[in-house]
């Protein structure tokens, strides 16, 4: 399904910031009313992925690890992309990371360096199960940026062939400039740091982002693809998503399909045009041109 419409942007930056902070406060102090069970690997297996009996084929010799975004989880973020890849013959796996105590369903909120450690453990598990020497990673939003810490600092560069990011905040984000207003709201920055460190780490110029990008964006031996949309309202400016390096392919979705109006959430969760480009990055030897017609693929 090609999303022909996108969510309208909030007209008043100050009102949006207040809403953001209220949401953060709610997450930081969860109540007992949120008692829903967290999705399990069994749920994903019933849809064809997280199947640890899967063995990669000669055509697709590497397992694909899907890394959800902030407030996402291992199932909801991938209800379209995971089956899309399984149907193309890939062994596909997804993990939950960045959980906070007492907060169900909404993940990616913990310190990002710790989340990268969770990813490292998960990739080792997938490689041991499949017998493959390397995996490919596809991530959305924070999930497209966090693995870079794993690649650079936790030995992931030797275990990953391709790193594909859908709307990743590789250099942090200003949230349409809203974070620049934080000094004018006493206590707001402390709330972000103490309540949801995974959000604070993503602010452009944060200590985490500074460390992540020091010494260059990439590591040798990994093939990088970044797929972005100019309608992104979360990771802004959208061009800050792009990486710089000798083995980087930066893609703007509207260069492939000008009619595609996907914003930040849609590009990672439902956009078949973006997914066609993901498939090309996973198997560049058999890549085909991505156009608006790729939506039916």
PAPA-592122 format. One record per atom (N, C-alpha, C): residue in three letters; x, y, z. Coordinates in pm, whole numbers, padded with zeros to 5 digits, always signed. Layout:
<volums>
alaXYZ;...
</volums>
This chain:
<volums>
unk+00084-00120+00000;unk+00000+00000+00000;unk+00087+00124+00000;unk+00066+00212-00096;unk+00138+00338-00099;unk+00058+00443-00024;unk+00116+00503+00079;unk+00042+00604+00155;unk+00033+00734+00078;unk-00081+00763+00023;unk-00096+00883-00060;unk-00120+01007+00023;unk-00149+00990+00149;unk-00165+01107+00236;unk-00073+01092+00355;unk-00039+01201+00416;unk+00047+01196+00532;unk-00016+01277+00645;unk+00025+01245+00765;unk-00031+01314+00879;unk+00006+01461+00877;unk-00086+01551+00907;unk-00055+01694+00906;unk+00042+01728+01016;unk+00127+01826+00990;unk+00222+01870+01091;unk+00152+01958+01193;unk+00198+01950+01317;unk+00140+02030+01423;unk+00168+02177+01397;unk+00068+02263+01402;unk+00087+02401+01360;unk+00168+02483+01458;unk+00164+02452+01585;unk+00233+02536+01682;unk+00341+02456+01752;unk+00466+02499+01732;unk+00580+02426+01789;unk+00572+02417+01940;unk+00531+02525+02005;unk+00528+02525+02151;unk+00426+02424+02202;unk+00311+02415+02137;unk+00210+02320+02180;unk+00259+02177+02160;unk+00331+02154+02050;unk+00384+02021+02023;unk+00487+01982+02127;unk+00573+02075+02167;unk+00672+02044+02268;unk+00606+02007+02399;unk+00503+02082+02438;unk+00432+02050+02561;unk+00373+01910+02553;unk+00313+01876+02438;unk+00256+01742+02421;unk+00364+01635+02431;unk+00481+01663+02372;unk+00591+01568+02379;unk+00633+01544+02523;unk+00647+01653+02599;unk+00692+01640+02737;unk+00589+01570+02822;unk+00461+01595+02797;unk+00357+01524+02871;unk+00362+01374+02840;unk+00389+01341+02714;unk+00399+01199+02678;unk+00518+01134+02746;unk+00630+01207+02750;unk+00748+01155+02818;unk+00721+01135+02965;unk+00652+01232+03027;unk+00621+01220+03169;unk+00533+01099+03195;unk+00438+01074+03105;unk+00350+00959+03122;unk+00426+00829+03114;unk+00524+00823+03021;unk+00605+00702+03007;unk+00695+00685+03129;unk+00748+00798+03179;unk+00842+00790+03290;unk+00773+00749+03420;unk+00640+00771+03429;unk+00568+00735+03550;unk+00445+00654+03513;unk+00466+00531+03462;unk+00355+00449+03416;unk+00262+00410+03530;unk+00136+00388+03498;unk+00039+00346+03598;unk+00006+00199+03577;unk-00061+00145+03673;unk-00093+00003+03668;unk-00199-00029+03565;unk-00258+00072+03502;unk-00364+00045+03405;unk-00311-00012+03277;unk-00179+00007+03250;unk-00121-00046+03126;unk-00067-00185+03153;unk-00154-00283+03147;unk-00115-00419+03184;unk-00114-00513+03066;unk-00114-00458+02944;unk-00116-00544+02826;unk+00012-00623+02817;unk+00002-00745+02764;unk+00120-00830+02753;unk+00208-00783+02638;unk+00339-00799+02655;unk+00434-00765+02550;unk+00429-00870+02442;unk+00434-00830+02311;unk+00435-00929+02204;unk+00552-01025+02222;unk+00533-01150+02187;unk+00636-01251+02205;unk+00689-01299+02072;unk+00801-01370+02078;unk+00859-01428+01957;unk+00762-01524+01890;unk+00679-01592+01972;unk+00582-01686+01915;unk+00484-01614+01826;unk+00446-01491+01864;unk+00355-01413+01781;unk+00417-01388+01645;unk+00543-01350+01646;unk+00613-01322+01521;unk+00629-01449+01438;unk+00660-01561+01504;unk+00678-01686+01432;unk+00551-01724+01357;unk+00436-01694+01416;unk+00310-01729+01351;unk+00291-01650+01223;unk+00363-01541+01209;unk+00355-01461+01087;unk+00473-01488+00994;unk+00558-01586+01029;unk+00662-01630+00937;unk+00802-01582+00968;unk+00818-01502+01075;unk+00955-01463+01108;unk+00986-01498+01253;unk+01112-01477+01294;unk+01162-01529+01422;unk+01146-01680+01429;unk+01170-01746+01317;unk+01165-01892+01308;unk+01309-01943+01316;unk+01346-01996+01431;unk+01485-02036+01452;unk+01518-02170+01388;unk+01423-02229+01319;unk+01454-02346+01237;unk+01490-02307+01094;unk+01476-02179+01061;unk+01504-02131+00925;unk+01654-02137+00895;unk+01688-02186+00779;unk+01826-02189+00734;unk+01838-02107+00605;unk+01931-02012+00602;unk+01945-01928+00482;unk+01974-02009+00358;unk+01918-01965+00247;unk+01935-02032+00119;unk+02059-01982+00047;unk+02094-02049-00060;unk+02206-02003-00142;unk+02175-01866-00201;unk+02049-01845-00240;unk+02010-01716-00298;unk+02015-01604-00196;unk+01980-01634-00071;unk+01979-01534+00035;unk+02055-01590+00156;unk+02187-01585+00151;unk+02269-01658+00248;unk+02280-01595+00386;unk+02227-01475+00404;unk+02240-01408+00534;unk+02103-01384+00597;unk+02091-01406+00727;unk+01966-01370+00796;unk+01952-01219+00803;unk+01828-01173+00811;unk+01797-01031+00821;unk+01744-01002+00961;unk+01809-00908+01029;unk+01767-00867+01163;unk+01699-00731+01153;unk+01574-00724+01200;unk+01495-00602+01196;unk+01500-00534+01332;unk+01528-00403+01331;unk+01547-00327+01455;unk+01443-00214+01458;unk+01349-00221+01550;unk+01237-00127+01556;unk+01283+00012+01600;unk+01194+00108+01592;unk+01223+00245+01631;unk+01178+00277+01772;unk+01196+00402+01813;unk+01153+00449+01944;unk+01003+00432+01961;unk+00961+00384+02075;unk+00821+00353+02107;unk+00769+00232+02030;unk+00854+00165+01952;unk+00812+00049+01876;unk+00837-00080+01952;unk+00812-00192+01885;unk+00845-00323+01940;unk+00871-00420+01826;unk+00908-00542+01862;unk+00957-00639+01763;unk+00850-00689+01669;unk+00724-00665+01700;unk+00615-00712+01614;unk+00550-00598+01539;unk+00499-00498+01610;unk+00418-00394+01547;unk+00492-00318+01438;unk+00623-00296+01456;unk+00698-00219+01356;unk+00712-00294+01224;unk+00695-00428+01229;unk+00735-00510+01115;unk+00623-00595+01058;unk+00498-00557+01082;unk+00387-00638+01035;unk+00376-00644+00883;unk+00439-00549+00815;unk+00438-00550+00668;unk+00574-00592+00613;unk+00681-00533+00663;unk+00813-00562+00605;unk+00859-00705+00632;unk+00836-00757+00753;unk+00884-00892+00782;unk+00824-00996+00688;unk+00690-01002+00671;unk+00635-01097+00575;unk+00681-01069+00431;unk+00699-00942+00398;unk+00748-00904+00265;unk+00882-00973+00237;unk+00971-00974+00335;unk+01102-01036+00317;unk+01095-01188+00328;unk+01013-01239+00420;unk+00996-01384+00431;unk+00946-01442+00299;unk+00850-01374+00238;unk+00795-01421+00111;unk+00896-01419-00002;unk+01004-01346+00017;unk+01112-01341-00081;unk+01226-01437-00048;unk+01206-01519+00053;unk+01300-01626+00082;unk+01404-01598+00188;unk+01386-01490+00265;unk+01483-01457+00369;unk+01444-01518+00504;unk+01546-01552+00583;unk+01525-01581+00724;unk+01526-01448+00797;unk+01417-01417+00866;unk+01397-01282+00921;unk+01375-01291+01073;unk+01439-01199+01145;unk+01431-01198+01290;unk+01414-01054+01339;unk+01346-01038+01451;unk+01331-00905+01510;unk+01345-00917+01662;unk+01391-00809+01723;unk+01414-00810+01867;unk+01344-00692+01933;unk+01325-00704+02064;unk+01285-00591+02148;unk+01409-00540+02219;unk+01422-00410+02230;unk+01537-00352+02299;unk+01494-00222+02367;unk+01580-00175+02457;unk+01555-00046+02522;unk+01431-00041+02607;unk+01396-00154+02674;unk+01278-00157+02758;unk+01302-00080+02888;unk+01197-00017+02938;unk+01200+00046+03069;unk+01112-00033+03165;unk+01152-00049+03291;unk+01071-00125+03387;unk+00930-00068+03399;unk+00832-00156+03391;unk+00694-00116+03408;unk+00631-00053+03287;unk+00702-00048+03175;unk+00647+00012+03053;unk+00631-00098+02947;unk+00510-00150+02927;unk+00490-00255+02827;unk+00476-00198+02686;unk+00509-00279+02588;unk+00486-00251+02446;unk+00577-00142+02388;unk+00598-00034+02461;unk+00675+00078+02407;unk+00822+00063+02446;unk+00905+00032+02346;unk+01046+00007+02371;unk+01134+00114+02304;unk+01263+00093+02310;unk+01355+00191+02252;unk+01369+00316+02335;unk+01344+00306+02465;unk+01347+00423+02552;unk+01467+00424+02647;unk+01538+00312+02657;unk+01654+00303+02744;unk+01777+00364+02680;unk+01888+00373+02757;unk+02012+00429+02701;unk+02053+00353+02575;unk+02089+00426+02471;unk+02110+00363+02341;unk+02235+00275+02340;unk+02338+00310+02416;unk+02455+00222+02419;unk+02419+00086+02479;unk+02330+00085+02578;unk+02284-00042+02636;unk+02197-00118+02536;unk+02117-00045+02461;unk+02035-00110+02357;unk+02123-00176+02252;unk+02234-00112+02216;unk+02327-00170+02120;unk+02386-00299+02174;unk+02407-00306+02305;unk+02453-00431+02365;unk+02350-00542+02352;unk+02221-00505+02365;unk+02115-00604+02344;unk+02115-00654+02200;unk+02137-00563+02106;unk+02144-00602+01966;unk+02260-00698+01942;unk+02375-00671+02004;unk+02492-00758+01987;unk+02461-00900+02031;unk+02395-00915+02144;unk+02358-01047+02194;unk+02261-01115+02098;unk+02166-01038+02046;unk+02065-01095+01956;unk+02127-01140+01824;unk+02215-01060+01767;unk+02280-01099+01642;unk+02360-01227+01661;unk+02431-01238+01773;unk+02505-01362+01800;unk+02411-01482+01806;unk+02295-01463+01866;unk+02196-01571+01874;unk+02149-01612+01734;unk+02121-01514+01650;unk+02074-01542+01514;unk+02182-01612+01432;unk+02305-01565+01443;unk+02414-01627+01368;unk+02437-01771+01413;unk+02430-01794+01544;unk+02448-01929+01595;unk+02337-02022+01546;unk+02215-01969+01538;unk+02101-02050+01495;unk+02108-02084+01347;unk+02145-01986+01266;unk+02142-02004+01121;unk+02272-02061+01066;unk+02380-02048+01139;unk+02510-02092+01090;unk+02574-01996+00992;unk+02513-01878+00974;unk+02567-01779+00881;unk+02681-01702+00947;unk+02783-01663+00870;unk+02893-01587+00929;unk+02860-01440+00952;unk+02763-01388+00876;unk+02724-01248+00889;unk+02574-01234+00873;unk+02522-01124+00926;unk+02380-01090+00911;unk+02368-00958+00837;unk+02248-00930+00789;unk+02213-00797+00739;unk+02115-00735+00838;unk+02126-00604+00858;unk+02039-00533+00952;unk+01955-00432+00877;unk+01826-00429+00908;unk+01735-00325+00858;unk+01670-00261+00980;unk+01685-00129+00993;unk+01629-00061+01108;unk+01549+00061+01071;unk+01453+00094+01155;unk+01368+00211+01133;unk+01392+00313+01243;unk+01412+00439+01206;unk+01427+00549+01301;unk+01546+00522+01393;unk+01526+00520+01526;unk+01636+00487+01615;unk+01698+00353+01577;unk+01615+00261+01530;unk+01663+00129+01490;unk+01754+00131+01370;unk+01752+00240+01294;unk+01845+00255+01183;unk+01973+00325+01222;unk+01973+00386+01342;unk+02091+00456+01392;unk+02163+00376+01500;unk+02090+00321+01596;unk+02151+00250+01708;unk+02249+00142+01665;unk+02219+00063+01559;unk+02315-00040+01519;unk+02453+00016+01481;unk+02459+00144+01445;unk+02590+00200+01412;unk+02683+00199+01533;unk+02627+00212+01654;unk+02707+00201+01776;unk+02760+00058+01789;unk+02675-00038+01762;unk+02715-00179+01764;unk+02827-00204+01663;unk+02814-00148+01544;unk+02915-00168+01441;unk+03048-00106+01478;unk+03045+00013+01537;unk+03168+00088+01563;unk+03237+00049+01694;unk+03159+00017+01796;unk+03216+00003+01930;unk+03201-00135+01993;unk+03116-00221+01938;unk+03089-00349+02003;unk+03124-00468+01913;unk+03206-00445+01812;unk+03252-00555+01728;unk+03156-00598+01619;unk+03049-00523+01598;unk+02950-00563+01498;unk+02998-00555+01355;unk+03099-00473+01330;unk+03148-00458+01193;unk+03194-00589+01132;unk+03239-00682+01215;unk+03286-00811+01165;unk+03172-00911+01145;unk+03051-00876+01192;unk+02939-00970+01188;unk+02823-00924+01101;unk+02838-00806+01040;unk+02728-00748+00962;unk+02778-00717+00821;unk+02700-00759+00723;unk+02732-00732+00583;unk+02672-00600+00537;unk+02544-00579+00563;unk+02473-00460+00517;unk+02396-00397+00631;unk+02401-00264+00637;unk+02324-00186+00735;unk+02232-00094+00658;unk+02101-00116+00671;unk+02001-00043+00594;unk+01912+00033+00691;unk+01910+00164+00679;unk+01831+00246+00769;unk+01714+00313+00698;unk+01595+00299+00755;unk+01476+00368+00707;unk+01451+00488+00799;unk+01469+00607+00748;unk+01453+00731+00826;unk+01533+00728+00956;unk+01662+00694+00950;unk+01741+00685+01073;unk+01788+00823+01119;unk+01796+00842+01250;unk+01848+00970+01300;unk+01998+00958+01326;unk+02073+00938+01218;unk+02215+00910+01228;unk+02295+01022+01292;unk+02249+01144+01277;unk+02320+01257+01337;unk+02233+01331+01438;unk+02138+01258+01496;unk+02046+01320+01590;unk+01936+01395+01518;unk+01851+01460+01595;unk+01740+01535+01537;unk+01708+01656+01622;unk+01661+01760+01556;unk+01614+01878+01628;unk+01464+01873+01652;unk+01398+01766+01604;unk+01251+01758+01616;unk+01186+01887+01568;unk+01219+01925+01444;unk+01170+02049+01385;unk+01209+02171+01467;unk+01325+02162+01534;unk+01373+02274+01613;unk+01317+02279+01753;unk+01229+02184+01788;unk+01165+02190+01919;unk+01264+02173+02033;unk+01366+02094+02011;unk+01460+02072+02121;unk+01535+02199+02156;unk+01541+02295+02064;unk+01607+02422+02096;unk+01529+02502+02199;unk+01401+02465+02218;unk+01320+02534+02317;unk+01335+02476+02458;unk+01405+02362+02471;unk+01415+02297+02600;unk+01468+02388+02711;unk+01569+02473+02684;unk+01618+02559+02793;unk+01512+02654+02848;unk+01405+02679+02772;unk+01301+02771+02817;unk+01193+02703+02900;unk+01206+02570+02918;unk+01110+02495+02999;unk+01186+02432+03114;unk+01192+02497+03230;unk+01269+02446+03343;unk+01232+02303+03378;unk+01334+02219+03387;unk+01312+02080+03424;unk+01287+01987+03307;unk+01259+02042+03188;unk+01224+01956+03074;unk+01342+01870+03032;unk+01461+01929+03026;unk+01577+01852+02983;unk+01611+01744+03085;unk+01597+01776+03214;unk+01621+01675+03318;unk+01523+01560+03305;unk+01399+01591+03269;unk+01298+01487+03251;unk+01337+01393+03139;unk+01384+01450+03028;unk+01425+01368+02915;unk+01540+01276+02954;unk+01637+01330+03029;unk+01755+01253+03065;unk+01724+01144+03168;unk+01641+01176+03267;unk+01616+01080+03374;unk+01503+00984+03341;unk+01401+01031+03269;unk+01284+00949+03244;unk+01298+00859+03122;unk+01350+00912+03015;unk+01363+00836+02890;unk+01498+00868+02826;unk+01605+00807+02873;unk+01737+00837+02818;unk+01750+00807+02670;unk+01670+00713+02619;unk+01675+00683+02476;unk+01632+00800+02390;unk+01544+00887+02443;unk+01506+01008+02371;unk+01616+01113+02381;unk+01668+01132+02502;unk+01772+01233+02522;unk+01895+01203+02438;unk+01928+01074+02423;unk+02045+01036+02344;unk+02031+01075+02197;unk+01908+01089+02149;unk+01886+01116+02007;unk+01886+01264+01972;unk+01893+01351+02070;unk+01894+01494+02042;unk+02026+01530+01976;unk+02019+01604+01866;unk+02140+01646+01796;unk+02234+01718+01892;unk+02361+01677+01890;unk+02459+01738+01978;unk+02471+01673+02114;unk+02391+01570+02142;unk+02400+01501+02270;unk+02535+01430+02281;unk+02579+01397+02403;unk+02705+01323+02417;unk+02705+01192+02339;unk+02589+01124+02334;unk+02583+00999+02260;unk+02604+01021+02110;unk+02532+01117+02053;unk+02545+01144+01910;unk+02687+01191+01876;unk+02745+01272+01963;unk+02881+01320+01940;unk+02980+01204+01936;unk+02968+01112+02032;unk+03057+00995+02033;unk+03032+00906+01912;unk+02906+00886+01876;unk+02872+00797+01767;unk+02936+00842+01636;unk+02937+00972+01612;unk+02983+01022+01482;unk+03129+01065+01482;unk+03195+01060+01595;unk+03337+01096+01600;unk+03417+00995+01518;unk+03507+01046+01436;unk+03592+00957+01357;unk+03529+00903+01231;unk+03415+00956+01192;unk+03351+00913+01067;unk+03223+00836+01091;unk+03139+00831+00987;unk+03006+00771+00999;unk+03006+00619+00987;unk+03106+00561+00922;unk+03098+00421+00884;unk+03221+00343+00929;unk+03211+00210+00918;unk+03325+00123+00942;unk+03352+00043+00815;unk+03478+00008+00789;unk+03511-00068+00668;unk+03442-00205+00665;unk+03404-00246+00545;unk+03349-00379+00526;unk+03200-00390+00534;unk+03132-00284+00577;unk+02986-00285+00587;unk+02928-00200+00474;unk+02826-00252+00408;unk+02757-00180+00300;unk+02639-00104+00360;unk+02639+00027+00346;unk+02537+00111+00410;unk+02437+00163+00308;unk+02309+00159+00344;unk+02203+00222+00266;unk+02114+00301+00361;unk+02086+00426+00325;unk+01994+00510+00401;unk+01879+00549+00309;unk+01756+00523+00352;unk+01637+00554+00274;unk+01555+00656+00352;unk+01538+00775+00295;unk+01475+00886+00366;unk+01358+00942+00285;unk+01273+01017+00354;unk+01164+01089+00289;unk+01174+01237+00324;unk+01147+01320+00226;unk+01155+01464+00251;unk+01039+01513+00336;unk+00941+01427+00360;unk+00827+01463+00444;unk+00846+01419+00589;unk+00967+01378+00624;unk+00993+01336+00761;unk+00973+01454+00856;unk+00891+01436+00957;unk+00863+01542+01053;unk+00927+01513+01188;unk+00999+01402+01200;unk+01061+01362+01326;unk+01212+01379+01322;unk+01276+01320+01222;unk+01421+01335+01207;unk+01446+01448+01108;unk+01474+01564+01163;unk+01485+01684+01083;unk+01616+01756+01111;unk+01671+01826+01010;unk+01635+01819+00869;unk+01660+01678+00813;unk+01583+01637+00715;unk+01588+01497+00673;unk+01724+01458+00616;unk+01797+01555+00560;unk+01927+01522+00501;unk+02031+01486+00607;unk+02004+01517+00734;unk+02097+01474+00838;unk+02093+01323+00859;unk+01996+01258+00799;unk+01991+01112+00806;unk+02100+01047+00722;unk+02144+01116+00617;unk+02238+01057+00524;unk+02376+01040+00588;unk+02444+00934+00544;unk+02578+00904+00592;unk+02682+00945+00488;unk+02804+00962+00536;unk+02916+00995+00448;unk+03020+00885+00463;unk+03059+00825+00352;unk+03159+00718+00358;unk+03177+00656+00221;unk+03278+00568+00209;unk+03311+00510+00077;unk+03214+00405+00029;unk+03134+00347+00118;unk+03041+00241+00078;unk+02902+00275+00130;unk+02852+00392+00086;unk+02722+00443+00133;unk+02634+00474+00013;unk+02509+00431+00022;unk+02409+00463-00080;unk+02296+00538-00011;unk+02291+00669-00030;unk+02185+00752+00028;unk+02072+00769-00072;unk+01950+00740-00029;unk+01835+00739-00118;unk+01727+00832-00064;unk+01676+00921-00147;unk+01558+01000-00112;unk+01438+00936-00182;unk+01338+00897-00106;unk+01224+00823-00158;unk+01158+00895-00274;unk+01148+01027-00265;unk+01078+01103-00369;unk+01158+01111-00500;unk+01286+01079-00497;unk+01361+01068-00621;unk+01323+00942-00697;unk+01273+00843-00625;unk+01229+00718-00686;unk+01083+00721-00726;unk+01002+00787-00641;unk+00858+00797-00665;unk+00810+00932-00614;unk+00805+01034-00700;unk+00767+01168-00655;unk+00628+01174-00590;unk+00541+01080-00623;unk+00405+01082-00569;unk+00396+01024-00429;unk+00506+00966-00379;unk+00502+00903-00247;unk+00511+01010-00139;unk+00410+01018-00054;unk+00403+01120+00051;unk+00430+01063+00190;unk+00494+00948+00197;unk+00521+00887+00327;unk+00599+00981+00416;unk+00560+00984+00546;unk+00636+01059+00646;unk+00717+00958+00728;unk+00757+01001+00848;unk+00853+00923+00926;unk+00803+00783+00961;unk+00679+00773+01005;unk+00627+00644+01047;unk+00599+00554+00927;unk+00535+00610+00825;unk+00491+00529+00711;unk+00607+00467+00635;unk+00720+00539+00623;unk+00831+00485+00544;unk+00885+00356+00606;unk+00871+00344+00738;unk+00924+00225+00803;unk+00823+00115+00826;unk+00694+00147+00819;unk+00593+00049+00859;unk+00503-00001+00747;unk+00484+00076+00640;unk+00388+00032+00537;unk+00433+00057+00393;unk+00541+00128+00371;unk+00569+00178+00236;unk+00639+00073+00149;unk+00567+00018+00053;unk+00621-00086-00034;unk+00727-00032-00130;unk+00720+00095-00164;unk+00824+00154-00249;unk+00957+00153-00174;unk+00955+00196-00048;unk+01075+00190+00034;unk+01122+00046+00053;unk+01027-00045+00069;unk+01064-00185+00090;unk+01131-00246-00033;unk+01089-00202-00150;unk+01155-00250-00272;unk+01301-00208-00273;unk+01327-00088-00224;unk+01465-00042-00217;unk+01543-00118-00109;unk+01475-00156-00001;unk+01538-00244+00099;unk+01579-00376+00034;unk+01489-00435-00044;unk+01519-00562-00110;unk+01638-00547-00205;unk+01645-00434-00274;unk+01760-00409-00361;unk+01890-00404-00282;unk+01885-00340-00165;unk+02006-00327-00083;unk+02048-00462-00025;unk+01952-00548+00004;unk+01984-00681+00055;unk+02041-00772-00052;unk+02003-00749-00176;unk+02048-00835-00286;unk+02083-00748-00407;unk+02190-00669-00398;unk+02222-00574-00505;unk+02252-00640-00639;unk+02295-00765-00638;unk+02325-00833-00763;unk+02201-00855-00848;unk+02085-00856-00785;unk+01959-00876-00857;unk+01864-00757-00840;unk+01919-00643-00814;unk+01837-00522-00793;unk+01764-00483-00921;unk+01642-00433-00904;unk+01564-00380-01015;unk+01525-00237-00981;unk+01491-00160-01081;unk+01460-00020-01062;unk+01340-00002-00970;unk+01354+00090-00875;unk+01245+00121-00784;unk+01167+00240-00837;unk+01036+00223-00855;unk+00948+00329-00902;unk+00819+00327-00823;unk+00726+00415-00857;unk+00595+00413-00792;unk+00524+00280-00813;unk+00554+00213-00923;unk+00490+00084-00953;unk+00541-00027-00861;unk+00651-00002-00789;unk+00705-00105-00700;unk+00611-00135-00585;unk+00508-00053-00567;unk+00412-00073-00460;unk+00340-00206-00473;unk+00329-00259-00593;unk+00256-00383-00614;unk+00348-00505-00603;unk+00477-00482-00579;unk+00571-00592-00574;unk+00568-00669-00443;
</volums>
